[in-house]
């Protein structure tokens, strides 16, 4: 049976586009791992996607993953829009190229390796793990600002 991993992700941006950060909190058994990073010029949606991608990339074998995000963009992209995008060769219903297609393709490949369940939570609503993921995303921006 696959190991159960809980993953909480968030992205942040100061300016949109602007300096961005991503954060992921992973829990497995009694262990916890925090991941974060930043980019000097990006969008909030890209950071939301990268948070999930980096969290999944940290897994070393196929797992059952419960991903909690406050991003409706990520959740709807995965659960509602992606199948149609792929059918239309990564085009929207309006025949325009899907934004952030590089990240969507990467995420699509990663979720194929695992059994993934998705949960949405309202951001900044006091959900402890979502707040931790938000803090990690902002830490990614803070550390980026120290390097510039």
N, C-alpha and C positions, 0 to 999 in steps of 0.2 A: 504494500500500500504506500502511496506517495506521502511524503512528509508534508505537514501543514505549516505554511508560512503566512503570517499576517503582515501585510504591507500597507503603510500609510504614506501618501505622497502629496506634495504640494509644490507649486511654482510661484515665483514672485517676480515682479518687475518694477523698477523705479523709472517711470516713464514707460510708455508702451507704443513704440519700441523704446528701449533703454537698457540700462544695466539690469541683468536678470540673474535669478538664482533658483535652484531646485533643491528639494530635500526629500529624503525617503527614510522612513523608520521601518525596519524589518524585525519581526519577532519570530523566533523558532524555539519551541520548547521554553526553556528558561532564559535563553540567550536573546540579546537585543543588539542590533547593529544600526548605526546612524550613518547616512551617506549624504553628501551635499557638494555643491559646486556652483560656479557662476560663469556667465558670459558677458563680455563688455557691451554688446549691442544685439538685442534679441527681443522677443515678444513674450508676453505672459503665457500664451498658448504653447509656444515652443518649450518653455520651462516646465509647464505641466506635463507635457509629453516626455521630456527628457527625464523627469523625476521617476516616472513609471519604468522607462527603458533602463535607467541605471539600476533601479531596484531589481528588475528581472535579470539584468546582466550579472548581478552579484550572486545569483543562485548557481550552485555548481552541479546540480542534477535536477531532473524533472521533479516538480513538487506540485502539491495542491496549494494555490496561492489565493488568498482573500485580499483583494486590493480595495482600499478605501481611499477615495479621492473627493475633493470638493469641486472638481472641474467638470461641469456639465459638458464642456467641449470634448474632453477625453472620454467620458462615459458614453455620451451619445455617439461619438465617432466610432467607438468599438462596438457598441451594442445595437446601434440603429443604422449608421451610415456606411460603414466600411464594406459590407457585402455588395452594396450597390456601386460604390466607388470602384471596387475591383472589377465588377461586371462591365463597368463603363470605361475600363482602362484608366483608372484613377482620375476620373472626371466627375464633377458634380452634376446634379440634375440639370443645371443650366449650361452644361458642356464646358465649364471652365475647369482648369486644372485644380486639383485638390491642393489647398494650402498645406504646407508642412509635409508634403508627400514623402520626403526622405525619412522623416521620423515615423510617419504612419506605417510605411513599409517595414521599417526596422521593428516597430512594435508588433506588427502582424507576425513577423517571423519568430519573435521571442515568445509570444503567447501560444504559439503552436507547440512549444516544448513543454508546456505546463497545462494543468487544469486550473483555469482561472475563474473566480467569481468576483463580480464587481459590485461595489456599494458606493453610493453617493451620500455625502454629509454636507450640510450647509457650512460654508467657511466662516470662521470667526464666531462660531456659535457655542464655544466652550467644550467641544469634543477634544478631549485631552490629546490624543494621538495626532489629530489634525493640527492642533496648535503646535505640537512638537515639530511636525513636518514643516509648518510655516516658519517656525523659528530657524530650522535648518536651512530653508530656502533663503531666508534673510541673512543668515550667517554666510552663505555662499556669496551674496552680494557684498556684504561687509568686508570679507576677506579679499574679494576682487578689487574693491575700492582701495584697499591698503597696498595692492600691487601696482596700481596705475599711477 
